[in-house]
Amino acid sequence: MVVAVRVRPLSKKEKEQQDFEIMQLQDKLIIVLDKVEIECNEHDKKPDVLHRSKEQRYFFDKIFNKYTKTPEVYENTCSHLVQSVITGYNACVFAYGTTGSGKTFTMTGTMDSPGIMVLIL
């Protein structure tokens, strides 16, 4: 079993609300900073951490940042499953996350950027 995370970019609405990213990605580690303990620097719009006491750390087998294209996610998470399925083994790709987190885009994609389900076929 492989557990992977794909971090989506801020949405247009989030940008309009002047929201900012609260996650830092490091290899197989995601650090979620406490939003209450961050203040946005007016000059460069980068968050400055006030205290690290409430940050949360999560480890995953694979982490993909907001710039990662779907074919790269497919190659690193699902491509090896195709041969197993053809030879008779069962396989499952399970997308889990909150509403608006990008599951549908990653799994089904668009006409211009096909998702994992299309790439598997």
Phi and psi in degrees as a GROMACS rama.xvg file:
@    title "Ramachandran Plot"
@    xaxis  label "Phi"
@    yaxis  label "Psi"
@TYPE xy
-120.129  130.007  VAL-2
-110.137  117.438  VAL-3
-125.008  152.707  ALA-4
-128.272  135.016  VAL-5
-117.519  117.41  ARG-6
-87.2052  126.88  VAL-7
-88.244  156.309  ARG-8
-73.8812  165.63  PRO-9
-62.3856  142.04  LEU-10
-76.7843  167.037  SER-11
-57.601  -43.3899  LYS-12
-62.2557  -43.5173  LYS-13
-62.7673  -39.4367  GLU-14
-65.7082  -41.5873  LYS-15
-61.6071  -33.3806  GLU-16
-82.2818  2.38904  GLN-17
59.5879  34.2029  GLN-18
-70.3313  162.283  ASP-19
-139.523  159.598  PHE-20
-71.5037  139.325  GLU-21
-116.192  11.6296  ILE-22
-113.291  142.221  MET-23
-118.235  132.011  GLN-24
-106.577  131.054  LEU-25
-138.737  101.646  GLN-26
52.2719  -102.312  ASP-27
-106.78  16.6359  LYS-28
-121.207  133.056  LEU-29
-112.94  128.181  ILE-30
-108.662  119.699  ILE-31
-101.754  114.389  VAL-32
-81.1048  149.33  LEU-33
-73.3246  116.979  ASP-34
-58.0588  -34.1182  LYS-35
-66.2059  -29.9419  VAL-36
-96.226  16.4213  GLU-37
-117.207  138.796  ILE-38
-124.067  145.859  GLU-39
-88.7426  125.393  CYS-40
-72.3922  121.529  ASN-41
-64.8392  -24.2387  GLU-42
-80.3307  -45.6053  HIS-43
-117.881  4.55522  ASP-44
57.9265  24.3622  LYS-45
-100.775  138.575  LYS-46
-70.6224  137.655  PRO-47
-104.465  129.564  ASP-48
-83.6757  127.211  VAL-49
-87.777  -45.5979  LEU-50
-141.228  144.455  HIS-51
-103.004  11.6607  ARG-52
-66.5953  -27.7945  SER-53
-111.397  9.13752  LYS-54
-69.0765  151.123  GLU-55
-117.275  142.743  GLN-56
-120.669  134.91  ARG-57
-132.505  134.144  TYR-58
-106.199  138.748  PHE-59
-136.135  162.279  PHE-60
-67.972  -39.2364  ASP-61
-141.443  141.084  LYS-62
-130.393  130.929  ILE-63
-117.261  131.663  PHE-64
-83.9683  -179.29  ASN-65
-66.8284  -14.4594  LYS-66
-92.9185  -8.87268  TYR-67
-70.418  129.513  THR-68
-84.641  153.771  LYS-69
-56.3186  -40.8441  THR-70
-58.4682  -33.3123  PRO-71
-69.8434  -39.33  GLU-72
-61.9477  -45.801  VAL-73
-58.1337  -51.2992  TYR-74
-58.7939  -35.4711  GLU-75
-93.605  -5.0863  ASN-76
-128.087  -36.447  THR-77
-120.96  -22.9851  CYS-78
-57.4262  -34.8156  SER-79
-69.9274  -15.5814  HIS-80
-75.5494  -27.0571  LEU-81
-58.7383  -50.025  VAL-82
-62.1826  -37.6274  GLN-83
-63.7407  -42.7882  SER-84
-64.8834  -41.3328  VAL-85
-62.1817  -32.1278  ILE-86
-90.2936  6.83668  THR-87
107.925  0.570812  GLY-88
-87.7287  152.587  TYR-89
-85.4518  148.675  ASN-90
-145.099  154.779  ALA-91
-143.835  135.318  CYS-92
-115.576  119.76  VAL-93
-117.09  120.449  PHE-94
-102.264  124.85  ALA-95
-133.847  139.781  TYR-96
165.731  172.768  GLY-97
-71.9609  163.37  THR-98
-59.1664  132.578  THR-99
85.6824  7.93887  GLY-100
-87.1951  -8.34503  SER-101
106.784  12.4725  GLY-102
-61.2064  -49.4401  LYS-103
-63.0007  -41.8375  THR-104
-62.0411  -44.089  PHE-105
-66.5913  -41.1579  THR-106
-80.469  -45.2081  MET-107
-104.818  -29.9721  THR-108
70.5932  -155.014  GLY-109
-132.043  178.284  THR-110
-62.4076  -37.1643  MET-111
-81.9175  -25.0049  ASP-112
-136.934  85.7731  SER-113
-62.1242  146.134  PRO-114
-85.3872  -177.548  GLY-115
-58.6003  -40.3465  ILE-116
-61.8315  -41.1517  MET-117
-68.1078  -42.771  VAL-118
-64.4376  -36.0554  LEU-119
-64.2775  -41.9455  ILE-120
